[in-house]
């Protein structure tokens, strides 16, 4: 039985929230591509290393699925600041192949 793309993304986010970075890494394709407001990563291992250092917490507000594309609206706790964010996940062969994230970075840049 094939696992739904939405379930793979939710499992990934739950693993990040639990700081189970091994389980989170297991949800990613080795060549996973990340593109975000403040940078990009071209490898799952590099992305997970960053996530293990930042330890963000994800509060999923809404999730949409269209075949292999999953869109998530969430509030992310980034160093004590709650940031409304949108993530677009592409799942292939039951692994997250790419993630594109958009948010307003101004609260993070304030001193």
MODELLER restraints for C-alpha pairs under 7 A, 6 or more apart:
rsr = mdl.restraints
at = mdl.atoms
rsr.add(forms.Gaussian(group=physical.xy_distance, feature=features.Distance(at['CA:3:A'], at['CA:94:A']), mean=6.78, stdev=0.5))
rsr.add(forms.Gaussian(group=physical.xy_distance, feature=features.Distance(at['CA:5:A'], at['CA:68:A']), mean=5.68, stdev=0.5))
rsr.add(forms.Gaussian(group=physical.xy_distance, feature=features.Distance(at['CA:5:A'], at['CA:70:A']), mean=6.75, stdev=0.5))
rsr.add(forms.Gaussian(group=physical.xy_distance, feature=features.Distance(at['CA:5:A'], at['CA:91:A']), mean=5.86, stdev=0.5))
rsr.add(forms.Gaussian(group=physical.xy_distance, feature=features.Distance(at['CA:5:A'], at['CA:94:A']), mean=6.90, stdev=0.5))
rsr.add(forms.Gaussian(group=physical.xy_distance, feature=features.Distance(at['CA:6:A'], at['CA:65:A']), mean=6.01, stdev=0.5))
rsr.add(forms.Gaussian(group=physical.xy_distance, feature=features.Distance(at['CA:6:A'], at['CA:70:A']), mean=5.99, stdev=0.5))
rsr.add(forms.Gaussian(group=physical.xy_distance, feature=features.Distance(at['CA:8:A'], at['CA:27:A']), mean=6.80, stdev=0.5))
rsr.add(forms.Gaussian(group=physical.xy_distance, feature=features.Distance(at['CA:8:A'], at['CA:94:A']), mean=6.92, stdev=0.5))
rsr.add(forms.Gaussian(group=physical.xy_distance, feature=features.Distance(at['CA:12:A'], at['CA:24:A']), mean=4.90, stdev=0.5))
rsr.add(forms.Gaussian(group=physical.xy_distance, feature=features.Distance(at['CA:12:A'], at['CA:27:A']), mean=5.93, stdev=0.5))
rsr.add(forms.Gaussian(group=physical.xy_distance, feature=features.Distance(at['CA:13:A'], at['CA:58:A']), mean=6.81, stdev=0.5))
rsr.add(forms.Gaussian(group=physical.xy_distance, feature=features.Distance(at['CA:15:A'], at['CA:21:A']), mean=6.55, stdev=0.5))
rsr.add(forms.Gaussian(group=physical.xy_distance, feature=features.Distance(at['CA:15:A'], at['CA:23:A']), mean=5.95, stdev=0.5))
rsr.add(forms.Gaussian(group=physical.xy_distance, feature=features.Distance(at['CA:15:A'], at['CA:24:A']), mean=5.18, stdev=0.5))
rsr.add(forms.Gaussian(group=physical.xy_distance, feature=features.Distance(at['CA:16:A'], at['CA:24:A']), mean=6.00, stdev=0.5))
rsr.add(forms.Gaussian(group=physical.xy_distance, feature=features.Distance(at['CA:17:A'], at['CA:57:A']), mean=5.19, stdev=0.5))
rsr.add(forms.Gaussian(group=physical.xy_distance, feature=features.Distance(at['CA:17:A'], at['CA:58:A']), mean=6.36, stdev=0.5))
rsr.add(forms.Gaussian(group=physical.xy_distance, feature=features.Distance(at['CA:19:A'], at['CA:55:A']), mean=6.97, stdev=0.5))
rsr.add(forms.Gaussian(group=physical.xy_distance, feature=features.Distance(at['CA:21:A'], at['CA:48:A']), mean=6.77, stdev=0.5))
rsr.add(forms.Gaussian(group=physical.xy_distance, feature=features.Distance(at['CA:21:A'], at['CA:52:A']), mean=6.57, stdev=0.5))
rsr.add(forms.Gaussian(group=physical.xy_distance, feature=features.Distance(at['CA:25:A'], at['CA:44:A']), mean=6.85, stdev=0.5))
rsr.add(forms.Gaussian(group=physical.xy_distance, feature=features.Distance(at['CA:25:A'], at['CA:48:A']), mean=6.25, stdev=0.5))
rsr.add(forms.Gaussian(group=physical.xy_distance, feature=features.Distance(at['CA:27:A'], at['CA:95:A']), mean=5.26, stdev=0.5))
rsr.add(forms.Gaussian(group=physical.xy_distance, feature=features.Distance(at['CA:27:A'], at['CA:96:A']), mean=6.15, stdev=0.5))
rsr.add(forms.Gaussian(group=physical.xy_distance, feature=features.Distance(at['CA:28:A'], at['CA:44:A']), mean=6.18, stdev=0.5))
rsr.add(forms.Gaussian(group=physical.xy_distance, feature=features.Distance(at['CA:28:A'], at['CA:95:A']), mean=5.02, stdev=0.5))
rsr.add(forms.Gaussian(group=physical.xy_distance, feature=features.Distance(at['CA:28:A'], at['CA:96:A']), mean=4.65, stdev=0.5))
rsr.add(forms.Gaussian(group=physical.xy_distance, feature=features.Distance(at['CA:28:A'], at['CA:97:A']), mean=6.52, stdev=0.5))
rsr.add(forms.Gaussian(group=physical.xy_distance, feature=features.Distance(at['CA:29:A'], at['CA:44:A']), mean=6.59, stdev=0.5))
rsr.add(forms.Gaussian(group=physical.xy_distance, feature=features.Distance(at['CA:29:A'], at['CA:95:A']), mean=5.17, stdev=0.5))
rsr.add(forms.Gaussian(group=physical.xy_distance, feature=features.Distance(at['CA:29:A'], at['CA:96:A']), mean=5.61, stdev=0.5))
rsr.add(forms.Gaussian(group=physical.xy_distance, feature=features.Distance(at['CA:29:A'], at['CA:97:A']), mean=5.28, stdev=0.5))
rsr.add(forms.Gaussian(group=physical.xy_distance, feature=features.Distance(at['CA:30:A'], at['CA:43:A']), mean=6.17, stdev=0.5))
rsr.add(forms.Gaussian(group=physical.xy_distance, feature=features.Distance(at['CA:30:A'], at['CA:44:A']), mean=5.20, stdev=0.5))
rsr.add(forms.Gaussian(group=physical.xy_distance, feature=features.Distance(at['CA:31:A'], at['CA:42:A']), mean=6.39, stdev=0.5))
rsr.add(forms.Gaussian(group=physical.xy_distance, feature=features.Distance(at['CA:31:A'], at['CA:43:A']), mean=4.90, stdev=0.5))
rsr.add(forms.Gaussian(group=physical.xy_distance, feature=features.Distance(at['CA:31:A'], at['CA:44:A']), mean=6.03, stdev=0.5))
rsr.add(forms.Gaussian(group=physical.xy_distance, feature=features.Distance(at['CA:32:A'], at['CA:42:A']), mean=6.15, stdev=0.5))
rsr.add(forms.Gaussian(group=physical.xy_distance, feature=features.Distance(at['CA:32:A'], at['CA:43:A']), mean=5.33, stdev=0.5))
rsr.add(forms.Gaussian(group=physical.xy_distance, feature=features.Distance(at['CA:32:A'], at['CA:44:A']), mean=5.17, stdev=0.5))
rsr.add(forms.Gaussian(group=physical.xy_distance, feature=features.Distance(at['CA:32:A'], at['CA:96:A']), mean=6.71, stdev=0.5))
rsr.add(forms.Gaussian(group=physical.xy_distance, feature=features.Distance(at['CA:32:A'], at['CA:97:A']), mean=4.63, stdev=0.5))
rsr.add(forms.Gaussian(group=physical.xy_distance, feature=features.Distance(at['CA:32:A'], at['CA:98:A']), mean=5.21, stdev=0.5))
rsr.add(forms.Gaussian(group=physical.xy_distance, feature=features.Distance(at['CA:33:A'], at['CA:41:A']), mean=5.95, stdev=0.5))
rsr.add(forms.Gaussian(group=physical.xy_distance, feature=features.Distance(at['CA:33:A'], at['CA:42:A']), mean=4.72, stdev=0.5))
rsr.add(forms.Gaussian(group=physical.xy_distance, feature=features.Distance(at['CA:33:A'], at['CA:43:A']), mean=6.33, stdev=0.5))
rsr.add(forms.Gaussian(group=physical.xy_distance, feature=features.Distance(at['CA:33:A'], at['CA:97:A']), mean=6.47, stdev=0.5))
rsr.add(forms.Gaussian(group=physical.xy_distance, feature=features.Distance(at['CA:33:A'], at['CA:98:A']), mean=4.59, stdev=0.5))
rsr.add(forms.Gaussian(group=physical.xy_distance, feature=features.Distance(at['CA:33:A'], at['CA:99:A']), mean=6.33, stdev=0.5))
rsr.add(forms.Gaussian(group=physical.xy_distance, feature=features.Distance(at['CA:34:A'], at['CA:40:A']), mean=5.23, stdev=0.5))
rsr.add(forms.Gaussian(group=physical.xy_distance, feature=features.Distance(at['CA:34:A'], at['CA:41:A']), mean=4.97, stdev=0.5))
rsr.add(forms.Gaussian(group=physical.xy_distance, feature=features.Distance(at['CA:34:A'], at['CA:42:A']), mean=6.36, stdev=0.5))
rsr.add(forms.Gaussian(group=physical.xy_distance, feature=features.Distance(at['CA:34:A'], at['CA:98:A']), mean=5.79, stdev=0.5))
rsr.add(forms.Gaussian(group=physical.xy_distance, feature=features.Distance(at['CA:34:A'], at['CA:99:A']), mean=4.89, stdev=0.5))
rsr.add(forms.Gaussian(group=physical.xy_distance, feature=features.Distance(at['CA:34:A'], at['CA:100:A']), mean=5.89, stdev=0.5))
rsr.add(forms.Gaussian(group=physical.xy_distance, feature=features.Distance(at['CA:35:A'], at['CA:41:A']), mean=6.69, stdev=0.5))
rsr.add(forms.Gaussian(group=physical.xy_distance, feature=features.Distance(at['CA:35:A'], at['CA:99:A']), mean=6.39, stdev=0.5))
rsr.add(forms.Gaussian(group=physical.xy_distance, feature=features.Distance(at['CA:35:A'], at['CA:100:A']), mean=4.78, stdev=0.5))
rsr.add(forms.Gaussian(group=physical.xy_distance, feature=features.Distance(at['CA:35:A'], at['CA:101:A']), mean=6.36, stdev=0.5))
rsr.add(forms.Gaussian(group=physical.xy_distance, feature=features.Distance(at['CA:36:A'], at['CA:100:A']), mean=5.79, stdev=0.5))
rsr.add(forms.Gaussian(group=physical.xy_distance, feature=features.Distance(at['CA:36:A'], at['CA:101:A']), mean=4.75, stdev=0.5))
rsr.add(forms.Gaussian(group=physical.xy_distance, feature=features.Distance(at['CA:36:A'], at['CA:102:A']), mean=6.13, stdev=0.5))
rsr.add(forms.Gaussian(group=physical.xy_distance, feature=features.Distance(at['CA:37:A'], at['CA:101:A']), mean=6.81, stdev=0.5))
rsr.add(forms.Gaussian(group=physical.xy_distance, feature=features.Distance(at['CA:37:A'], at['CA:102:A']), mean=5.89, stdev=0.5))
rsr.add(forms.Gaussian(group=physical.xy_distance, feature=features.Distance(at['CA:37:A'], at['CA:103:A']), mean=6.88, stdev=0.5))
rsr.add(forms.Gaussian(group=physical.xy_distance, feature=features.Distance(at['CA:41:A'], at['CA:47:A']), mean=6.06, stdev=0.5))
rsr.add(forms.Gaussian(group=physical.xy_distance, feature=features.Distance(at['CA:56:A'], at['CA:76:A']), mean=6.47, stdev=0.5))
rsr.add(forms.Gaussian(group=physical.xy_distance, feature=features.Distance(at['CA:56:A'], at['CA:77:A']), mean=5.60, stdev=0.5))
rsr.add(forms.Gaussian(group=physical.xy_distance, feature=features.Distance(at['CA:56:A'], at['CA:78:A']), mean=5.45, stdev=0.5))
rsr.add(forms.Gaussian(group=physical.xy_distance, feature=features.Distance(at['CA:57:A'], at['CA:76:A']), mean=5.57, stdev=0.5))
rsr.add(forms.Gaussian(group=physical.xy_distance, feature=features.Distance(at['CA:57:A'], at['CA:77:A']), mean=5.10, stdev=0.5))
rsr.add(forms.Gaussian(group=physical.xy_distance, feature=features.Distance(at['CA:58:A'], at['CA:74:A']), mean=6.39, stdev=0.5))
rsr.add(forms.Gaussian(group=physical.xy_distance, feature=features.Distance(at['CA:58:A'], at['CA:75:A']), mean=6.04, stdev=0.5))
rsr.add(forms.Gaussian(group=physical.xy_distance, feature=features.Distance(at['CA:58:A'], at['CA:76:A']), mean=4.69, stdev=0.5))
rsr.add(forms.Gaussian(group=physical.xy_distance, feature=features.Distance(at['CA:58:A'], at['CA:77:A']), mean=6.58, stdev=0.5))
rsr.add(forms.Gaussian(group=physical.xy_distance, feature=features.Distance(at['CA:59:A'], at['CA:74:A']), mean=5.36, stdev=0.5))
rsr.add(forms.Gaussian(group=physical.xy_distance, feature=features.Distance(at['CA:59:A'], at['CA:75:A']), mean=5.14, stdev=0.5))
rsr.add(forms.Gaussian(group=physical.xy_distance, feature=features.Distance(at['CA:59:A'], at['CA:76:A']), mean=6.23, stdev=0.5))
rsr.add(forms.Gaussian(group=physical.xy_distance, feature=features.Distance(at['CA:60:A'], at['CA:72:A']), mean=6.98, stdev=0.5))
rsr.add(forms.Gaussian(group=physical.xy_distance, feature=features.Distance(at['CA:60:A'], at['CA:73:A']), mean=6.24, stdev=0.5))
rsr.add(forms.Gaussian(group=physical.xy_distance, feature=features.Distance(at['CA:60:A'], at['CA:74:A']), mean=4.37, stdev=0.5))
rsr.add(forms.Gaussian(group=physical.xy_distance, feature=features.Distance(at['CA:60:A'], at['CA:75:A']), mean=6.64, stdev=0.5))
rsr.add(forms.Gaussian(group=physical.xy_distance, feature=features.Distance(at['CA:61:A'], at['CA:73:A']), mean=5.54, stdev=0.5))
rsr.add(forms.Gaussian(group=physical.xy_distance, feature=features.Distance(at['CA:61:A'], at['CA:74:A']), mean=5.02, stdev=0.5))
rsr.add(forms.Gaussian(group=physical.xy_distance, feature=features.Distance(at['CA:62:A'], at['CA:72:A']), mean=5.86, stdev=0.5))
rsr.add(forms.Gaussian(group=physical.xy_distance, feature=features.Distance(at['CA:62:A'], at['CA:73:A']), mean=5.20, stdev=0.5))
rsr.add(forms.Gaussian(group=physical.xy_distance, feature=features.Distance(at['CA:62:A'], at['CA:74:A']), mean=6.95, stdev=0.5))
rsr.add(forms.Gaussian(group=physical.xy_distance, feature=features.Distance(at['CA:63:A'], at['CA:71:A']), mean=5.68, stdev=0.5))
rsr.add(forms.Gaussian(group=physical.xy_distance, feature=features.Distance(at['CA:63:A'], at['CA:72:A']), mean=4.45, stdev=0.5))
rsr.add(forms.Gaussian(group=physical.xy_distance, feature=features.Distance(at['CA:63:A'], at['CA:73:A']), mean=6.35, stdev=0.5))
rsr.add(forms.Gaussian(group=physical.xy_distance, feature=features.Distance(at['CA:64:A'], at['CA:70:A']), mean=5.63, stdev=0.5))
rsr.add(forms.Gaussian(group=physical.xy_distance, feature=features.Distance(at['CA:64:A'], at['CA:71:A']), mean=5.08, stdev=0.5))
rsr.add(forms.Gaussian(group=physical.xy_distance, feature=features.Distance(at['CA:64:A'], at['CA:72:A']), mean=6.44, stdev=0.5))
rsr.add(forms.Gaussian(group=physical.xy_distance, feature=features.Distance(at['CA:65:A'], at['CA:71:A']), mean=6.45, stdev=0.5))
rsr.add(forms.Gaussian(group=physical.xy_distance, feature=features.Distance(at['CA:68:A'], at['CA:90:A']), mean=5.70, stdev=0.5))
rsr.add(forms.Gaussian(group=physical.xy_distance, feature=features.Distance(at['CA:68:A'], at['CA:91:A']), mean=5.07, stdev=0.5))
rsr.add(forms.Gaussian(group=physical.xy_distance, feature=features.Distance(at['CA:68:A'], at['CA:92:A']), mean=6.67, stdev=0.5))
rsr.add(forms.Gaussian(group=physical.xy_distance, feature=features.Distance(at['CA:69:A'], at['CA:89:A']), mean=5.83, stdev=0.5))
rsr.add(forms.Gaussian(group=physical.xy_distance, feature=features.Distance(at['CA:69:A'], at['CA:90:A']), mean=4.75, stdev=0.5))
rsr.add(forms.Gaussian(group=physical.xy_distance, feature=features.Distance(at['CA:69:A'], at['CA:91:A']), mean=6.45, stdev=0.5))
rsr.add(forms.Gaussian(group=physical.xy_distance, feature=features.Distance(at['CA:70:A'], at['CA:88:A']), mean=5.81, stdev=0.5))
rsr.add(forms.Gaussian(group=physical.xy_distance, feature=features.Distance(at['CA:70:A'], at['CA:89:A']), mean=5.04, stdev=0.5))
rsr.add(forms.Gaussian(group=physical.xy_distance, feature=features.Distance(at['CA:70:A'], at['CA:90:A']), mean=6.38, stdev=0.5))
rsr.add(forms.Gaussian(group=physical.xy_distance, feature=features.Distance(at['CA:71:A'], at['CA:87:A']), mean=5.70, stdev=0.5))
rsr.add(forms.Gaussian(group=physical.xy_distance, feature=features.Distance(at['CA:71:A'], at['CA:88:A']), mean=4.61, stdev=0.5))
rsr.add(forms.Gaussian(group=physical.xy_distance, feature=features.Distance(at['CA:71:A'], at['CA:89:A']), mean=6.26, stdev=0.5))
rsr.add(forms.Gaussian(group=physical.xy_distance, feature=features.Distance(at['CA:72:A'], at['CA:86:A']), mean=5.68, stdev=0.5))
rsr.add(forms.Gaussian(group=physical.xy_distance, feature=features.Distance(at['CA:72:A'], at['CA:87:A']), mean=5.15, stdev=0.5))
rsr.add(forms.Gaussian(group=physical.xy_distance, feature=features.Distance(at['CA:72:A'], at['CA:88:A']), mean=6.56, stdev=0.5))
rsr.add(forms.Gaussian(group=physical.xy_distance, feature=features.Distance(at['CA:73:A'], at['CA:85:A']), mean=5.86, stdev=0.5))
rsr.add(forms.Gaussian(group=physical.xy_distance, feature=features.Distance(at['CA:73:A'], at['CA:86:A']), mean=4.64, stdev=0.5))
rsr.add(forms.Gaussian(group=physical.xy_distance, feature=features.Distance(at['CA:73:A'], at['CA:87:A']), mean=6.57, stdev=0.5))
rsr.add(forms.Gaussian(group=physical.xy_distance, feature=features.Distance(at['CA:74:A'], at['CA:84:A']), mean=5.87, stdev=0.5))
rsr.add(forms.Gaussian(group=physical.xy_distance, feature=features.Distance(at['CA:74:A'], at['CA:85:A']), mean=5.40, stdev=0.5))
rsr.add(forms.Gaussian(group=physical.xy_distance, feature=features.Distance(at['CA:74:A'], at['CA:86:A']), mean=6.42, stdev=0.5))
rsr.add(forms.Gaussian(group=physical.xy_distance, feature=features.Distance(at['CA:75:A'], at['CA:82:A']), mean=5.93, stdev=0.5))
rsr.add(forms.Gaussian(group=physical.xy_distance, feature=features.Distance(at['CA:75:A'], at['CA:83:A']), mean=5.32, stdev=0.5))
rsr.add(forms.Gaussian(group=physical.xy_distance, feature=features.Distance(at['CA:75:A'], at['CA:84:A']), mean=4.45, stdev=0.5))
rsr.add(forms.Gaussian(group=physical.xy_distance, feature=features.Distance(at['CA:75:A'], at['CA:85:A']), mean=5.96, stdev=0.5))
rsr.add(forms.Gaussian(group=physical.xy_distance, feature=features.Distance(at['CA:76:A'], at['CA:82:A']), mean=5.49, stdev=0.5))
rsr.add(forms.Gaussian(group=physical.xy_distance, feature=features.Distance(at['CA:76:A'], at['CA:83:A']), mean=5.17, stdev=0.5))
rsr.add(forms.Gaussian(group=physical.xy_distance, feature=features.Distance(at['CA:76:A'], at['CA:84:A']), mean=6.42, stdev=0.5))
rsr.add(forms.Gaussian(group=physical.xy_distance, feature=features.Distance(at['CA:76:A'], at['CA:85:A']), mean=6.82, stdev=0.5))
rsr.add(forms.Gaussian(group=physical.xy_distance, feature=features.Distance(at['CA:77:A'], at['CA:83:A']), mean=6.36, stdev=0.5))
rsr.add(forms.Gaussian(group=physical.xy_distance, feature=features.Distance(at['CA:84:A'], at['CA:103:A']), mean=6.38, stdev=0.5))
rsr.add(forms.Gaussian(group=physical.xy_distance, feature=features.Distance(at['CA:85:A'], at['CA:101:A']), mean=7.00, stdev=0.5))
rsr.add(forms.Gaussian(group=physical.xy_distance, feature=features.Distance(at['CA:85:A'], at['CA:102:A']), mean=5.90, stdev=0.5))
rsr.add(forms.Gaussian(group=physical.xy_distance, feature=features.Distance(at['CA:85:A'], at['CA:103:A']), mean=4.76, stdev=0.5))
rsr.add(forms.Gaussian(group=physical.xy_distance, feature=features.Distance(at['CA:86:A'], at['CA:101:A']), mean=5.70, stdev=0.5))
rsr.add(forms.Gaussian(group=physical.xy_distance, feature=features.Distance(at['CA:86:A'], at['CA:102:A']), mean=5.43, stdev=0.5))
rsr.add(forms.Gaussian(group=physical.xy_distance, feature=features.Distance(at['CA:86:A'], at['CA:103:A']), mean=6.60, stdev=0.5))
rsr.add(forms.Gaussian(group=physical.xy_distance, feature=features.Distance(at['CA:87:A'], at['CA:99:A']), mean=6.60, stdev=0.5))
rsr.add(forms.Gaussian(group=physical.xy_distance, feature=features.Distance(at['CA:87:A'], at['CA:100:A']), mean=5.66, stdev=0.5))
rsr.add(forms.Gaussian(group=physical.xy_distance, feature=features.Distance(at['CA:87:A'], at['CA:101:A']), mean=4.44, stdev=0.5))
rsr.add(forms.Gaussian(group=physical.xy_distance, feature=features.Distance(at['CA:87:A'], at['CA:102:A']), mean=6.62, stdev=0.5))
rsr.add(forms.Gaussian(group=physical.xy_distance, feature=features.Distance(at['CA:88:A'], at['CA:99:A']), mean=5.50, stdev=0.5))
rsr.add(forms.Gaussian(group=physical.xy_distance, feature=features.Distance(at['CA:88:A'], at['CA:100:A']), mean=5.12, stdev=0.5))
rsr.add(forms.Gaussian(group=physical.xy_distance, feature=features.Distance(at['CA:88:A'], at['CA:101:A']), mean=6.43, stdev=0.5))
rsr.add(forms.Gaussian(group=physical.xy_distance, feature=features.Distance(at['CA:89:A'], at['CA:96:A']), mean=6.64, stdev=0.5))
rsr.add(forms.Gaussian(group=physical.xy_distance, feature=features.Distance(at['CA:89:A'], at['CA:98:A']), mean=5.72, stdev=0.5))
rsr.add(forms.Gaussian(group=physical.xy_distance, feature=features.Distance(at['CA:89:A'], at['CA:99:A']), mean=4.55, stdev=0.5))
rsr.add(forms.Gaussian(group=physical.xy_distance, feature=features.Distance(at['CA:89:A'], at['CA:100:A']), mean=6.68, stdev=0.5))
rsr.add(forms.Gaussian(group=physical.xy_distance, feature=features.Distance(at['CA:90:A'], at['CA:96:A']), mean=5.86, stdev=0.5))
rsr.add(forms.Gaussian(group=physical.xy_distance, feature=features.Distance(at['CA:90:A'], at['CA:97:A']), mean=5.58, stdev=0.5))
rsr.add(forms.Gaussian(group=physical.xy_distance, feature=features.Distance(at['CA:90:A'], at['CA:98:A']), mean=5.20, stdev=0.5))
rsr.add(forms.Gaussian(group=physical.xy_distance, feature=features.Distance(at['CA:90:A'], at['CA:99:A']), mean=6.51, stdev=0.5))
rsr.add(forms.Gaussian(group=physical.xy_distance, feature=features.Distance(at['CA:91:A'], at['CA:97:A']), mean=5.41, stdev=0.5))
